[in-house]
């Protein structure tokens, strides 16, 4: 699984509850303009709120209004009294339209075709009740509406409570550009109703994925020239009575699909690049890739299958193959991958197959230590290495060739044979060297210590390279098991009291590890065992030795072994073979060194690992060069026999440094570009926080500290343009109560009934309080929470308060900042939905935990506001199984918020390896297309699909002092490389978009798999870079685009729901039905998860 901590302090991701923006409540039942209307109502293009007879809803309004209120295009504020106009928050002037150019006529999802407007006096219906009237657009600066009274009212400009709003082009009304595939027809006759794909009175947000629709033609109303409709207004707080509930809700809870992923999908050819990027200042960087000279590479490589019976213990596989080669392949230097594959530069001398029996000595046994193995080596295929040359030449020939995976794998195995000369411990593609005392041993906590090593992998880019990088891994400390027990259980000494849960932690740590067992002062007592379980303490564990009387382990060791057990109350370990029921006191057992654990680190271990591994570029470069010297590639007889030569100097590649964007805050017209970080100004959009509460779950935090925090939050809010009233109530909870979850839930219900807009929850730094709060607040109650750790509360200062408010304002439907108008990428000038997709998997040892698929999608014209949907699916399933239904829901939500269908969909897909590109593209591109055509037959927006990869080992090192950034002297934000070390034919690039606070910056790799939109290389690179400046939780550019980051946060939130709440793999659907996010809460504040 993947987890990325956010830049602000407090909870890593928070919840979304009651809508903080309040509106005047109507005295009579409301009607939805997308459902049922009243006779005489006038519904303007894009209205989705609820109205009264005579109300006027202008293009894009999404709030609820009062009789006589006017919601102008894009209004997102709170409704006032009759005749007032709501804009961006209270007292904030409206902005110019978010989409440049001419907005399309057709903004609804419907299979109907575009029709011309009716004749004078005719009524044009938009799928609503008859009697709704078309409103005609006026000239610039004028707004004409039919009000609640008979006749027409001339609305003047910004005076008398009205504010003039500019259209997409300086006040010009929309000209009505139809979406692709839409045709125009003559309008209906007088009195006819124009259908838009919904039955009369049916709400837009249907539960079923059937074609859904709204108005196909956005008719200019008296304010429809203003395209502010893309700015969304938070929905007012839901009332208790049914009449004020939404007509229908988006069902966005986790709905897992079947356990099988889509199959037999047609493959989509990945498009060729048209060129390379040109924008930015040119420079050069060093990269940790070594050029490979393959001019003397053997013309054929012989691939042999290796079968060893038995195939365990694994540590004997390499020695067995080495002995076989010594016996039967004298003078040959084949390369073995440590599993089942053997590669040779020449055909081995025994023909196509050879078997033998080999005896190995098990030094861990005193007697019966000979092990017999049967080995068979059989020729599987001959690999033509000319496929490598053809692939490299495809950059100039344009020939569509797949990566010659078998050939490059053989070269990779041959190169991995070289480091084995020096004797490091191989783990996957990395090699780790035991601490030798020259460097201080770093303990990670919980029984682990840090081992340094290096990673290597052969890759084909514009030319062949060997990627070499430093590696770090936690290994169990080779020490006495009593010490391990204390470290794993966080005990100061072995005589401290421990809980049953501690024994479970200890069992989880030591199971499958090998230990040496020896009784002090007892010759020939040393044995090596593999641990398979944990048993009772020596004082409580009793058995019958040699069928004699029952005796405790303590008494047995004292009488028979002449050894007094010092820790009789600590557990024992059961060792192999299980049938013999051998239990050993842990004080007599010592873990063997060099045992790699493929398990997830806890929070403390991860922090220690990051701190120890974060080396500045110069230090990292020095370690890489040391690893290269240690490997001695060109001295390896295997490498020589294959005809491979390694240039042991880091390659120098061309790079560019893109200009940063200007980040805009309120009342800023021309923001200055800030590379990587900037100072926050007043939020672009914020709402008054008038009813908020503090719940304290930490007994150490005093009331005075909570009061100080409340005052500091309000003060810092004023600096950021956010009005925060006095805290409504502070409640300290007794976490010792066995009913603490019920107590928390009851309090949250009570506060929600009082109109809670936010609940700040102070939680201890340990335990599962965070997940408990989020489950209560978001799955059961439906109220917005912001968690803050107690340690953060103790150190609270204005800067930390500011970071918390970045999250709070985003959760409450505010907008912290946006790109300055001159820096806004052109693709964002038209309706476009940005999508981030992430699938997180459990660690390999968590076999009973499902994978989580999360999709975050933008729903505003500035690409700042997002909502999320998540699903559970079978472990290790990479394809998002239910993506079609997810995208259907996202498209509906985008339409509600913007009154437009996306003309383009741009997907940033995280977590896909190169071997999965075609499979994921085929399944997920098809799913997105099917979602679009399900909503409307001819709706086919252009789709751009990019994969985002962080898990690689490419690093850049600046070559010029003017290119160094910060105290760590990294490459600066905006550094991009799209040549030499990239794919020879397809578009991919490495981008460093952030300023690294510690260690060496890791560039993010982007690979374009599909592009209907024909976005140029430069535009795609700049868009990707600028999206890294739109993450809400900090005032820094982040390491990958905001949609990808939000998808990751959404997946993390779903993991939170699973904590101590396991989902049975055989009934994911049943689990999902019981663990849905409260739908009104999710609809009202969609960014609850940031």
NORNORZI-V903695 format. One record per residue. RES is the residue in one letter. PSI is psi in whole degrees, -180 to 180 (999 if undefined). OMEGA is omega in whole degrees, -180 to 180 (none if undefined). NEAR is the number of other ideal C-beta (glycine too) atoms within 8 Angstrom. Layout:
<<RES:PSI:OMEGA:NEAR> <RES:PSI:OMEGA:NEAR>>
This chain:
<<X:157:-178:8> <X:143:179:9> <X:131:-180:7> <X:119:180:7> <X:145:-179:5> <X:165:-177:11> <X:-23:-179:8> <X:161:-179:11> <X:166:-176:8> <X:-151:-176:12> <X:146:-179:11> <X:-21:174:7> <X:142:-172:10> <X:178:-169:15> <X:173:-171:14> <X:129:-176:14> <X:-122:-177:18> <X:145:177:15> <X:122:-178:14> <X:-25:-180:14> <X:129:-176:12> <X:152:177:9> <X:157:174:10> <X:134:-178:7> <X:134:179:7> <X:150:-179:11> <X:-14:-179:3> <X:160:-180:5> <X:138:-179:6> <X:163:174:11> <X:144:-179:12> <X:136:179:12> <X:-9:174:14> <X:2:177:11> <X:-98:-176:11> <X:143:179:9> <X:171:178:13> <X:151:177:10> <X:141:177:7> <X:-7:177:7> <X:154:175:16> <X:119:-178:13> <X:115:-178:11> <X:164:-176:16> <X:122:172:16> <X:0:-179:17> <X:137:176:15> <X:8:179:13> <X:-171:178:13> <X:141:-175:9> <X:170:174:15> <X:165:176:13> <X:132:179:10> <X:-6:177:12> <X:157:177:14> <X:121:180:14> <X:118:-176:15> <X:171:-172:19> <X:120:171:18> <X:-5:-179:16> <X:140:-179:19> <X:7:-178:11> <X:-173:176:17> <X:144:-175:10> <X:176:176:16> <X:162:175:11> <X:132:178:11> <X:-9:177:10> <X:154:176:14> <X:116:176:14> <X:107:-175:16> <X:168:-175:18> <X:118:174:18> <X:8:-179:17> <X:136:-179:18> <X:9:-178:15> <X:-164:180:13> <X:139:-177:12> <X:141:178:14> <X:-160:-178:8> <X:175:-176:6> <X:138:175:7> <X:-11:179:8> <X:158:179:10> <X:135:180:11> <X:135:177:14> <X:-150:-175:13> <X:88:-179:12> <X:-172:-177:11> <X:125:174:6> <X:10:-179:3> <X:133:-180:10> <X:151:178:7> <X:160:178:13> <X:168:177:8> <X:162:-174:8> <X:142:-176:16> <X:-27:-179:12> <X:126:178:13> <X:160:-179:7> <X:-165:-174:9> <X:123:178:9> <X:152:-179:15> <X:154:175:14> <X:-50:-173:14> <X:111:-179:13> <X:4:-178:16> <X:159:173:14> <X:114:-176:14> <X:152:174:15> <X:1:-179:8> <X:161:-179:10> <X:159:-178:8> <X:138:-180:11> <X:151:176:13> <X:158:-179:6> <X:157:-178:8> <X:165:175:11> <X:167:-178:6> <X:132:179:4> <X:-15:179:5> <X:159:178:13> <X:131:176:11> <X:123:-178:13> <X:147:179:12> <X:45:179:13> <X:13:-179:14> <X:-160:179:11> <X:157:173:11> <X:157:179:7> <X:-7:175:9> <X:142:-170:12> <X:144:175:8> <X:141:177:9> <X:128:-174:16> <X:143:178:9> <X:152:-179:11> <X:-176:177:10> <X:169:-178:4> <X:133:176:8> <X:-13:180:6> <X:145:179:9> <X:120:-178:10> <X:126:-178:11> <X:154:169:14> <X:112:-174:9> <X:-168:179:10> <X:-22:179:7> <X:163:174:6> <X:151:-179:2> <X:-166:-175:6> <X:146:178:7> <X:133:174:9> <X:120:-180:6> <X:125:179:10> <X:176:-175:6> <X:-136:-170:7> <X:-1:-180:6> <X:170:175:6> <X:45:176:5> <X:-8:180:6> <X:146:179:12> <X:129:-180:10> <X:132:-179:9> <X:133:-178:13> <X:148:178:10> <X:-169:-175:15> <X:-25:176:13> <X:83:177:9> <X:51:173:7> <X:-4:179:10> <X:140:177:10> <X:157:-180:9> <X:144:-179:15> <X:-13:175:6> <X:71:174:10> <X:118:-177:8> <X:153:174:11> <X:161:176:10> <X:147:176:8> <X:1:179:7> <X:139:180:12> <X:160:-179:7> <X:142:175:8> <X:166:175:8> <X:149:-176:4> <X:172:-180:11> <X:161:175:11> <X:170:-178:5> <X:133:179:9> <X:-13:179:6> <X:159:-179:8> <X:131:177:6> <X:120:-178:13> <X:151:180:9> <X:27:174:13> <X:2:176:13> <X:148:173:13> <X:156:-178:4> <X:126:178:7> <X:-3:-178:6> <X:132:-179:7> <X:158:-179:10> <X:-40:-171:13> <X:73:179:12> <X:150:179:9> <X:-38:-174:5> <X:148:-179:4> <X:55:179:7> <X:159:179:6> <X:127:-177:11> <X:156:-174:11> <X:165:170:16> <X:-163:-178:17> <X:125:-179:12> <X:-27:-178:17> <X:117:-180:13> <X:101:-177:16> <X:136:-180:14> <X:119:172:12> <X:-174:-178:15> <X:-16:175:14> <X:12:-173:14> <X:-8:173:18> <X:-17:177:17> <X:121:-178:17> <X:26:177:16> <X:0:180:16> <X:-16:179:14> <X:-17:176:17> <X:123:-172:15> <X:148:178:12> <X:131:177:14> <X:140:179:14> <X:142:-180:11> <X:167:-175:13> <X:134:179:8> <X:144:-180:11> <X:168:-179:8> <X:-34:-175:3> <X:150:-176:6> <X:-30:-175:4> <X:-26:-178:7> <X:8:178:10> <X:153:177:9> <X:148:-177:9> <X:-30:-180:9> <X:152:-175:9> <X:151:169:8> <X:128:177:10> <X:92:-173:9> <X:17:178:10> <X:172:-179:10> <X:116:-180:10> <X:90:-176:10> <X:148:178:12> <X:-170:178:7> <X:165:-174:4> <X:-8:179:4> <X:139:178:4> <X:162:179:7> <X:141:-180:9> <X:172:178:5> <X:33:176:3> <X:145:177:9> <X:143:179:5> <X:141:177:7> <X:122:180:10> <X:130:179:5> <X:128:-174:10> <X:152:175:9> <X:152:172:8> <X:148:178:11> <X:-23:-179:5> <X:-153:177:4> <X:163:179:7> <X:154:-178:11> <X:-17:-174:6> <X:156:175:9> <X:169:179:11> <X:129:-176:5> <X:143:177:6> <X:-173:174:12> <X:148:176:9> <X:156:170:15> <X:146:-180:13> <X:146:-176:14> <X:54:175:13> <X:133:-178:14> <X:123:178:14> <X:139:177:9> <X:133:175:14> <X:110:-178:9> <X:18:-179:12> <X:-26:179:4> <X:15:-178:7> <X:139:179:11> <X:140:-175:10> <X:-27:179:6> <X:145:174:8> <X:132:-178:13> <X:122:-177:13> <X:123:-179:14> <X:140:171:14> <X:137:180:10> <X:123:177:13> <X:122:-180:8> <X:129:-179:11> <X:121:-5:7> <X:159:-177:5> <X:17:176:6> <X:151:-1:4> <X:146:-177:4> <X:-29:-176:6> <X:-15:-179:6> <X:-9:-173:10> <X:-48:180:11> <X:-47:177:9> <X:-35:179:9> <X:-47:179:13> <X:-40:178:13> <X:-40:178:9> <X:-38:177:9> <X:-45:-180:14> <X:-40:179:10> <X:-38:-178:8> <X:-41:-166:7> <X:-10:-175:11> <X:45:-179:13> <X:130:-179:5> <X:-2:177:3> <X:151:180:11> <X:69:177:8> <X:167:-179:13> <X:127:-179:14> <X:136:-177:12> <X:4:179:10> <X:1:-179:6> <X:-88:-175:6> <X:11:-174:6> <X:133:178:11> <X:131:-179:13> <X:139:-179:14> <X:144:179:13> <X:-18:176:11> <X:156:177:8> <X:131:-178:6> <X:152:-165:14> <X:2:-177:7> <X:12:-179:8> <X:-138:-175:6> <X:-15:-178:4> <X:147:178:9> <X:136:177:11> <X:155:179:8> <X:162:175:9> <X:128:-175:8> <X:135:180:10> <X:130:177:8> <X:149:179:10> <X:122:176:7> <X:100:-176:8> <X:-10:179:5> <X:-7:180:7> <X:145:176:9> <X:-39:178:6> <X:163:-178:4> <X:48:-173:4> <X:8:177:10> <X:129:180:8> <X:132:-179:9> <X:134:179:7> <X:140:174:13> <X:124:-179:9> <X:136:176:15> <X:126:178:9> <X:121:-173:13> <X:133:180:10> <X:126:-179:12> <X:-44:-178:6> <X:162:171:6> <X:129:-175:8> <X:122:178:12> <X:115:-176:8> <X:-6:175:13> <X:-19:178:7> <X:-27:178:11> <X:-47:179:14> <X:-43:-180:9> <X:-40:180:11> <X:-44:180:13> <X:-35:180:12> <X:-11:-177:9> <X:-17:177:13> <X:-34:-180:8> <X:-32:-180:5> <X:-23:-178:6> <X:5:-179:7> <X:134:-178:7> <X:102:-177:7> <X:141:175:10> <X:157:176:5> <X:128:179:8> <X:79:-169:12> <X:-40:-178:8> <X:-38:-179:9> <X:-45:-178:13> <X:-29:176:14> <X:-40:178:8> <X:-43:177:13> <X:-40:180:15> <X:-44:179:10> <X:-40:178:13> <X:-41:180:13> <X:-30:178:14> <X:-15:177:13> <X:-24:-175:12> <X:-49:-178:13> <X:-19:-178:13> <X:-17:177:9> <X:-34:-175:8> <X:-7:171:8> <X:26:174:4> <X:171:180:11> <X:116:-180:11> <X:134:174:10> <X:105:-176:9> <X:-125:178:4> <X:8:-178:6> <X:161:178:12> <X:131:-175:13> <X:140:-175:15> <X:128:179:11> <X:143:176:8> <X:134:-177:8> <X:12:177:6> <X:-15:179:4> <X:-29:176:3> <X:148:179:7> <X:132:178:3> <X:128:-178:7> <X:118:176:8> <X:133:-178:9> <X:-7:-176:14> <X:157:178:9> <X:26:176:11> <X:9:-179:9> <X:149:171:14> <X:157:-175:12> <X:130:171:16> <X:136:174:13> <X:153:177:10> <X:-160:177:16> <X:153:-179:15> <X:146:174:13> <X:148:179:15> <X:133:175:9> <X:134:-177:13> <X:155:176:10> <X:118:174:13> <X:-133:174:12> <X:-23:173:9> <X:167:-178:9> <X:141:-179:14> <X:160:166:14> <X:114:179:14> <X:121:-179:14> <X:131:-178:14> <X:163:174:12> <X:156:180:13> <X:154:-179:11> <X:142:180:10> <X:147:176:11> <X:126:177:11> <X:146:174:14> <X:137:-179:12> <X:127:180:12> <X:83:-176:8> <X:-180:-180:8> <X:143:-177:9> <X:-21:175:14> <X:-43:177:11> <X:-40:179:9> <X:-42:180:17> <X:-44:-180:14> <X:-40:-179:13> <X:-43:-179:11> <X:-38:-177:12> <X:3:179:10> <X:46:178:6> <X:142:178:10> <X:-36:176:4> <X:161:-173:6> <X:-10:-179:9> <X:-3:176:4> <X:152:177:8> <X:142:177:3> <X:160:-176:7> <X:163:175:6> <X:-34:178:5> <X:-32:179:6> <X:-39:178:11> <X:-37:178:11> <X:-40:177:8> <X:-44:-180:10> <X:-43:178:14> <X:-43:179:10> <X:-29:-178:7> <X:-46:-169:12> <X:-18:-178:12> <X:133:-177:10> <X:-8:178:5> <X:155:178:13> <X:144:179:11> <X:153:172:16> <X:131:-180:10> <X:131:180:14> <X:136:176:10> <X:128:-179:10> <X:141:176:5> <X:27:179:3> <X:102:-179:10> <X:148:177:3> <X:22:179:5> <X:-6:-175:8> <X:130:177:8> <X:158:173:10> <X:130:-177:10> <X:160:170:12> <X:129:-177:9> <X:133:178:14> <X:-7:179:9> <X:176:176:9> <X:136:-176:12> <X:-172:180:9> <X:170:179:7> <X:157:178:10> <X:-29:180:14> <X:-29:-176:9> <X:-14:-178:7> <X:122:-177:12> <X:148:180:7> <X:175:-180:10> <X:98:179:8> <X:130:178:8> <X:39:178:4> <X:23:178:4> <X:-164:179:6> <X:154:-179:4> <X:141:-176:5> <X:151:177:12> <X:159:178:10> <X:-37:179:15> <X:-49:-179:10> <X:-36:-180:8> <X:-48:-179:12> <X:-33:-180:14> <X:-42:-175:11> <X:-44:-171:7> <X:-42:-176:7> <X:-4:179:9> <X:41:-180:5> <X:129:179:10> <X:115:-180:5> <X:129:-176:12> <X:-25:-176:5> <X:72:-175:12> <X:-15:-177:9> <X:-7:177:5> <X:157:-177:13> <X:166:171:11> <X:170:174:15> <X:137:174:15> <X:136:-175:13> <X:166:179:12> <X:152:-7:6> <X:143:-175:5> <X:-31:-175:8> <X:-23:-177:4> <X:-9:178:5> <X:54:177:7> <X:119:178:8> <X:132:-176:12> <X:139:172:12> <X:135:-174:12> <X:-20:179:15> <X:-13:180:11> <X:9:-176:9> <X:140:-180:14> <X:129:179:11> <X:141:176:15> <X:148:-178:11> <X:162:172:7> <X:29:179:9> <X:110:-178:10> <X:135:177:9> <X:126:178:9> <X:63:-176:6> <X:158:-179:7> <X:133:176:7> <X:149:175:9> <X:179:-173:7> <X:-42:-179:5> <X:-43:180:9> <X:-39:179:13> <X:-44:179:9> <X:-42:179:8> <X:-40:179:13> <X:-47:-179:13> <X:-44:-179:10> <X:-43:-178:8> <X:-33:-176:10> <X:-14:-176:10> <X:89:179:8> <X:140:178:9> <X:163:-173:10> <X:-43:-178:13> <X:-41:179:8> <X:-44:180:8> <X:-43:179:14> <X:-43:179:12> <X:-42:180:8> <X:-38:178:12> <X:-46:180:14> <X:-35:175:9> <X:-40:179:8> <X:-39:179:12> <X:-43:178:11> <X:-36:179:8> <X:-38:-176:11> <X:-36:179:12> <X:54:-174:10> <X:-48:-173:13> <X:-7:176:9> <X:-7:-178:6> <X:126:177:11> <X:-29:178:6> <X:-50:-179:12> <X:-42:179:14> <X:-44:-177:10> <X:-32:179:11> <X:-12:-180:13> <X:32:-179:10> <X:136:174:15> <X:134:-177:8> <X:122:171:12> <X:114:-171:9> <X:21:174:8> <X:140:178:5> <X:139:-178:12> <X:152:176:13> <X:128:-176:8> <X:154:176:12> <X:141:178:9> <X:167:174:13> <X:152:177:14> <X:108:-178:12> <X:146:176:12> <X:140:178:8> <X:160:176:12> <X:165:169:10> <X:130:-179:13> <X:124:-171:12> <X:135:171:11> <X:178:-178:12> <X:142:177:10> <X:22:172:6> <X:127:-179:9> <X:-27:-176:3> <X:74:-177:7> <X:148:180:10> <X:142:177:5> <X:137:-180:9> <X:109:-177:10> <X:107:170:11> <X:-31:-179:11> <X:158:-177:8> <X:169:179:7> <X:133:-178:4> <X:141:171:10> <X:-159:177:11> <X:137:-178:9> <X:144:176:15> <X:-37:-178:12> <X:129:178:12> <X:164:-179:13> <X:150:179:13> <X:134:176:10> <X:100:-172:15> <X:-27:179:7> <X:96:179:10> <X:156:-169:14> <X:159:174:14> <X:128:174:15> <X:127:-179:13> <X:120:178:12> <X:13:-179:13> <X:119:-173:11> <X:-18:-178:4> <X:-21:-176:5> <X:119:-176:11> <X:160:-179:6> <X:-37:-179:7> <X:-39:180:6> <X:-37:179:11> <X:-39:177:14> <X:-41:178:9> <X:-41:179:9> <X:-43:-179:13> <X:-42:179:12> <X:-40:-180:8> <X:-38:179:12> <X:-43:179:12> <X:-41:180:11> <X:-46:180:10> <X:-32:176:12> <X:-41:178:12> <X:-39:179:10> <X:-27:-178:8> <X:9:178:14> <X:23:-178:9> <X:125:-180:14> <X:120:180:8> <X:116:179:10> <X:174:178:9> <X:147:-180:5> <X:136:-175:8> <X:-43:-178:9> <X:145:173:7> <X:128:-179:11> <X:128:177:9> <X:126:-175:6> <X:147:177:12> <X:101:-177:7> <X:-6:177:10> <X:-13:-180:4> <X:138:177:8> <X:-16:-179:3> <X:31:-173:6> <X:-37:180:13> <X:-44:178:8> <X:-39:179:7> <X:-45:179:11> <X:-45:-179:14> <X:-43:-180:11> <X:-42:179:8> <X:-42:179:11> <X:-40:176:16> <X:-43:-180:9> <X:-45:-178:8> <X:-35:177:13> <X:-40:178:13> <X:-27:178:6> <X:2:178:8> <X:30:-178:9> <X:128:176:16> <X:-24:179:13> <X:142:172:15> <X:118:174:16> <X:126:-176:13> <X:120:176:13> <X:122:-175:15> <X:152:174:15> <X:163:180:10> <X:-1:-180:6> <X:170:178:3> <X:-176:-176:5> <X:32:-177:7> <X:-37:-179:10> <X:-51:-179:10> <X:-36:179:12> <X:-44:180:12> <X:-45:-177:15> <X:-39:178:15> <X:-45:180:13> <X:-48:-173:13> <X:-38:-169:16> <X:-31:-179:18> <X:-30:-174:10> <X:-47:-172:10> <X:-52:-174:13> <X:58:179:11> <X:145:-175:14> <X:133:179:19> <X:152:172:16> <X:111:-179:15> <X:141:176:14> <X:127:179:14> <X:148:-177:13> <X:-40:179:13> <X:-35:176:7> <X:-38:178:11> <X:-39:180:14> <X:-35:-176:8> <X:20:-173:7> <X:135:177:11> <X:171:-177:7> <X:-37:-180:8> <X:-43:178:6> <X:-40:176:12> <X:-42:178:14> <X:-41:178:12> <X:-40:179:14> <X:-40:-179:14> <X:-27:173:13> <X:-41:180:15> <X:-43:-177:16> <X:-44:-179:11> <X:-38:178:15> <X:-41:-180:14> <X:-34:-177:16> <X:26:175:17> <X:17:172:15> <X:179:179:12> <X:113:-174:14> <X:-51:-177:11> <X:175:177:12> <X:170:176:10> <X:139:174:14> <X:149:-173:13> <X:-39:-178:6> <X:-15:-179:6> <X:-3:-177:10> <X:122:179:10> <X:142:-175:10> <X:-30:-178:6> <X:-23:-180:12> <X:-2:179:11> <X:-11:176:8> <X:164:-179:10> <X:116:-179:14> <X:138:177:13> <X:124:177:14> <X:130:-175:13> <X:132:169:15> <X:133:-180:19> <X:132:179:15> <X:139:173:14> <X:118:179:16> <X:141:-176:13> <X:152:174:9> <X:160:177:10> <X:160:-175:9> <X:-27:-179:7> <X:-7:-179:8> <X:76:-172:9> <X:-15:-176:7> <X:15:-178:6> <X:132:-178:9> <X:163:170:13> <X:157:-180:14> <X:126:174:14> <X:131:-179:16> <X:140:180:18> <X:121:175:17> <X:136:-177:13> <X:140:179:15> <X:153:177:13> <X:32:173:13> <X:165:-172:14> <X:-15:180:10> <X:2:178:12> <X:36:178:11> <X:-35:-173:13> <X:135:-175:14> <X:160:168:15> <X:166:-175:13> <X:152:173:15> <X:140:-180:11> <X:158:180:13> <X:154:171:16> <X:144:175:14> <X:172:-173:16> <X:149:-179:9> <X:142:177:12> <X:5:178:6> <X:114:-174:10> <X:-36:-179:11> <X:137:176:12> <X:106:-169:14> <X:-38:-175:13> <X:31:-173:12> <X:-35:-179:16> <X:-51:-179:12> <X:-34:177:10> <X:-47:-179:13> <X:-36:176:14> <X:-47:180:12> <X:-40:-180:12> <X:-39:179:14> <X:-41:177:15> <X:-43:-179:14> <X:-41:177:13> <X:-42:-179:15> <X:-41:179:15> <X:-41:-175:10> <X:-34:-172:12> <X:-15:-174:14> <X:22:177:14> <X:152:164:14> <X:143:175:16> <X:130:173:11> <X:-26:178:12> <X:147:173:14> <X:124:-179:12> <X:120:-174:14> <X:129:170:13> <X:108:-173:17> <X:118:-177:13> <X:154:166:16> <X:24:-179:9> <X:128:176:10> <X:163:-176:6> <X:-32:179:6> <X:-13:-179:5> <X:2:-174:9> <X:-56:-175:13> <X:-40:-179:9> <X:-47:-179:10> <X:-43:180:13> <X:-47:-178:14> <X:-45:-176:12> <X:-46:-170:14> <X:-33:173:15> <X:-42:176:13> <X:-43:-179:11> <X:-41:-180:13> <X:-43:178:14> <X:-43:-180:10> <X:-35:177:9> <X:-42:-179:16> <X:-47:-178:13> <X:-21:173:11> <X:-39:179:10> <X:-35:180:13> <X:129:-170:13> <X:-45:-174:6> <X:17:180:9> <X:109:-176:12> <X:75:178:8> <X:154:175:12> <X:139:-178:10> <X:128:171:15> <X:130:-172:15> <X:115:179:13> <X:144:173:14> <X:136:179:12> <X:124:-177:14> <X:120:175:11> <X:-23:-174:10> <X:72:175:3> <X:177:-174:6> <X:27:178:9> <X:131:178:13> <X:147:179:13> <X:146:177:16> <X:122:-177:15> <X:146:179:14> <X:-15:-179:9> <X:142:-178:8> <X:-32:-180:5> <X:-12:178:4> <X:1:-177:13> <X:140:-176:11> <X:127:172:14> <X:-177:-177:8> <X:-24:179:3> <X:-12:176:11> <X:46:174:10> <X:172:169:16> <X:150:-175:13> <X:161:174:13> <X:142:-178:12> <X:-3:179:14> <X:126:-176:17> <X:140:176:16> <X:120:179:17> <X:22:177:12> <X:169:170:9> <X:-59:-177:10> <X:17:180:13> <X:179:-178:12> <X:138:-177:9> <X:-18:-172:10> <X:-32:-176:10> <X:161:-178:10> <X:113:169:12> <X:158:-178:10> <X:155:174:12> <X:133:-178:14> <X:126:170:13> <X:108:-174:17> <X:-3:-174:13> <X:162:173:12> <X:114:-172:14> <X:131:179:11> <X:-28:179:3> <X:152:177:7> <X:-163:-179:11> <X:131:-179:13> <X:137:175:14> <X:116:177:8> <X:151:173:12> <X:137:179:13> <X:134:179:12> <X:135:-180:13> <X:117:180:13> <X:121:179:15> <X:-22:-178:12> <X:149:179:12> <X:94:172:12> <X:-19:-170:8> <X:-6:180:10> <X:45:177:6> <X:131:-177:9> <X:162:180:7> <X:-46:-180:12> <X:-46:-177:9> <X:-39:180:11> <X:-39:179:14> <X:-42:180:15> <X:-43:177:11> <X:-47:-179:13> <X:-44:180:14> <X:-46:-176:13> <X:-29:176:12> <X:-21:177:13> <X:-10:178:15> <X:4:-174:11> <X:21:176:14> <X:131:-167:10> <X:-22:-167:12> <X:0:180:11> <X:167:177:10> <X:44:176:7> <X:151:169:10> <X:144:-176:13> <X:175:-168:12> <X:-12:173:10> <X:165:-168:12> <X:153:-177:13> <X:-45:-179:16> <X:-36:178:15> <X:-41:179:13> <X:-43:-179:13> <X:-36:176:14> <X:-38:178:17> <X:-43:178:16> <X:-37:178:15> <X:-42:178:16> <X:-38:177:16> <X:-39:179:13> <X:-41:178:15> <X:-40:176:13> <X:-35:178:11> <X:-40:179:12> <X:-26:-178:13> <X:-12:-177:11> <X:126:-176:8> <X:25:-179:6> <X:63:-169:9> <X:141:178:7> <X:118:180:12> <X:130:-177:8> <X:-25:-180:9> <X:1:180:4> <X:54:179:7> <X:-36:-179:14> <X:-42:178:8> <X:-40:177:8> <X:-43:-178:11> <X:-39:-178:15> <X:-25:-180:8> <X:-7:-175:6> <X:47:177:12> <X:144:172:11> <X:137:-178:9> <X:119:-166:11> <X:-40:180:12> <X:-42:176:11> <X:-45:-178:17> <X:-35:180:15> <X:-39:-175:11> <X:-38:-179:13> <X:78:-171:16> <X:-19:180:14> <X:32:-179:13> <X:-20:-169:14> <X:-1:-175:12> <X:999:none:14>>
